[in-house]
Amino acid sequence: MRPAAPLTCRLARADELERVAAFARRAAGVDIPLPCWRWKYFDNPAGAAGIAIALDGEQIVGLMSAFAVPFRLDGRQLLASKMEHNDVLRSHRSAGAYFQLATTVFQELVDRRGIDFCLGFAIQETRDLSTVMMGFEEVGPVAKLVKILNPVPHLRRKVKLPLPRSLGTLAAVGKRREARRALGDLTASRFEHFSEVDDPGWKDANPGRLFASREPSYLEWRYAKCPQPRYERVQLRSGRDLIGFLVYHTFEEKGVRYGVLDECFGLRPDGVWPLVDLAIGELLEQDVDAIVAWAPPSTELHRSLKDHGFVSRPAPRSLIVRQLSDRVPAVVLTSEDSWYYTVGDAEYWLFPVAEGWSAE
């Protein structure tokens, strides 16, 4: 066996995004459109963002990406760097390749950039590498919750019988009416831009001790300017007062239609319950079979979801963190009770792995 040639690591240029996207399809089985790569890593308003690539000659054999995310801790502004994509071809996987990519990311995107901490939602392999080699700590497995609306597609997968999906839709009609009745005199309406739902109470909204910014300007970039998927955005009001808003998207995988609850953000704790009612009603209208959400156990969102019949399910990802400044104490950063996060804080479920794909 010939000795492995040294790899060259650097940040990808904007004119190399076609090569980056092609590598992601090959190495990870995900088909991410070019505008999405550009939006996240070249149009990010929060700070440093980029994609480190590992080259064997001219061939891309690995990549690791990160982008800045504004955070709040006890009302104070912080800046984090979120570790995102992390893929290396099987033929080139080694501690050295991973270390070179990580070193490039930190030198180019983290060090001397005012970053207070790093975070990621990591699969087991990445979690283990990150904790051993990069000084990350595991906060805990992601708190995933699911509510089944139509059990038939799930039964079809389990028992391998051609059950008609319509068997489960009749019950959904009653659930839809119940969810709408629960809103009472509250009014829901769709919106396009977060400037439309700006509210004086927004600056005091506090869903948890430590959370990524839900400022309207940042949410506009995150959801309204994101090229794909189409995020539905719905506000809930009592008269003229804003209760909160939802963001969700849908996708289908292996014959099951999922509604993904990206945001369920109440300006006050007592606003979360009716927002969950609204979310259930909205996604029943979209004819999904199940709703998927993330919410740490200490949050009002988690409690409201559980009270609405959501159940906890194992998640293949863990939240990992690395402290970089004393502006965020390690004991706070590594405590699950400090955190508020939702599916919208990750890219999970946006680009499912292609059916039949196998790693190289």
FENHU-V14556 format. One record per pair of residues at least 4 apart in sequence whose C-alpha atoms are under 6 Angstrom apart, sorted by sequence separation. I is the first residue (numbers start at 0). GAP is how many residues later the second one is. D is the distance in whole Angstrom. If there is no record, write none. Layout:
# FENHU-V14556
I_GAP_D + I_GAP_D
This chain:
# FENHU-V14556
22_4_6 + 23_4_5 + 24_4_4 + 34_4_6 + 37_4_5 + 38_4_5 + 39_4_6 + 54_4_5 + 71_4_5 + 94_4_6 + 98_4_6 + 103_4_6 + 104_4_5 + 105_4_5 + 106_4_5 + 121_4_6 + 122_4_6 + 125_4_6 + 128_4_6 + 129_4_5 + 130_4_5 + 154_4_6 + 155_4_5 + 218_4_6 + 219_4_5 + 220_4_5 + 221_4_6 + 236_4_5 + 251_4_5 + 305_4_5 + 24_5_5 + 54_5_5 + 71_5_5 + 87_5_6 + 105_5_6 + 121_5_5 + 130_5_4 + 155_5_5 + 236_5_5 + 251_5_4 + 265_5_5 + 296_5_5 + 304_5_5 + 24_6_5 + 53_6_6 + 54_6_6 + 70_6_6 + 71_6_6 + 129_6_6 + 130_6_6 + 236_6_5 + 250_6_6 + 251_6_6 + 265_6_5 + 53_7_6 + 70_7_5 + 235_7_5 + 250_7_5 + 294_7_5 + 40_8_5 + 53_8_5 + 69_8_6 + 70_8_6 + 235_8_6 + 249_8_6 + 40_9_5 + 52_9_6 + 53_9_6 + 69_9_5 + 234_9_6 + 235_9_6 + 249_9_5 + 52_10_4 + 68_10_6 + 234_10_4 + 248_10_6 + 249_10_6 + 51_11_5 + 68_11_5 + 233_11_6 + 248_11_5 + 51_12_5 + 67_12_6 + 68_12_6 + 233_12_5 + 247_12_6 + 50_13_6 + 51_13_6 + 67_13_4 + 151_13_6 + 232_13_6 + 247_13_5 + 50_14_4 + 66_14_5 + 232_14_5 + 247_14_5 + 49_15_6 + 66_15_5 + 231_15_6 + 246_15_5 + 49_16_6 + 65_16_5 + 151_16_6 + 231_16_5 + 246_16_5 + 48_17_6 + 65_17_4 + 230_17_6 + 245_17_5 + 48_18_4 + 65_18_5 + 149_18_5 + 230_18_5 + 245_18_5 + 47_19_6 + 48_19_6 + 64_19_5 + 47_20_6 + 64_20_5 + 244_20_6 + 46_21_5 + 63_21_5 + 243_21_5 + 45_22_6 + 63_22_4 + 193_22_5 + 243_22_4 + 45_23_6 + 62_23_6 + 242_23_6 + 243_23_5 + 62_24_5 + 242_24_6 + 61_25_5 + 61_26_4 + 193_26_6 + 60_27_6 + 60_28_5 + 242_28_5 + 258_29_6 + 257_30_5 + 256_31_5 + 257_31_6 + 259_31_6 + 272_31_6 + 256_32_5 + 257_32_5 + 258_32_5 + 259_32_5 + 260_32_5 + 257_33_6 + 79_35_5 + 78_36_5 + 79_36_6 + 81_36_6 + 78_37_6 + 79_37_5 + 80_37_5 + 81_37_5 + 82_37_5 + 79_38_5 + 81_38_6 + 11_39_6 + 297_39_6 + 10_40_5 + 11_40_6 + 10_41_4 + 9_42_5 + 10_42_6 + 190_42_6 + 9_43_6 + 189_43_6 + 8_44_6 + 189_44_4 + 8_45_4 + 188_45_6 + 7_46_6 + 188_46_6 + 294_46_6 + 7_47_5 + 187_47_6 + 294_47_6 + 6_48_5 + 187_48_5 + 293_48_5 + 6_49_5 + 186_49_6 + 293_49_5 + 186_50_5 + 185_51_6 + 185_52_5 + 47_61_5 + 26_62_6 + 204_62_5 + 261_81_5 + 261_82_4 + 178_98_5 + 178_102_5 + 152_103_6 + 175_105_5 + 175_108_6 + 209_128_6 + 208_129_5 + 209_129_5 + 210_129_5 + 207_131_6 + 207_132_5 + 73_135_6 + 72_136_6 + 72_137_5 + 71_138_6 + 71_139_6 + 149_139_5 + 70_140_6 + 148_140_5 + 70_141_4 + 148_141_5 + 69_142_6 + 70_142_5 + 147_142_4 + 69_143_5 + 146_143_6 + 146_144_5 + 145_145_6 + 145_146_5 + 144_147_6 + 144_148_5 + 143_149_6 + 144_149_6 + 143_150_5 + 142_151_6 + 142_152_6 + 142_153_5 + 146_163_4 + 145_164_5 + 144_165_6 + 145_165_5 + 144_166_5 + 144_167_4 + 143_168_6 + 144_168_6 + 143_169_6 + 143_171_6 + 141_173_6 + 141_175_6 + 140_176_6 + 141_176_5 + 140_177_4 + 139_178_6 + 139_179_6 + 138_180_5 + 138_181_6 + 137_182_4 + 136_183_5 + 136_184_5 + 135_185_5 + 135_186_5 + 35_191_6 + 122_193_6 + 122_194_5 + 121_195_5 + 138_195_5 + 120_196_6 + 121_196_5 + 120_197_5 + 138_197_6 + 120_198_5 + 119_199_6 + 119_200_5 + 118_201_6 + 118_202_4 + 117_203_5 + 117_204_5 + 116_205_6 + 116_206_5 + 116_207_5 + 115_208_5 + 115_209_5 + 89_270_5 + 88_271_6 + 29_321_6 + 29_323_5 + 28_324_5 + 28_325_5 + 28_328_6 + 26_332_6
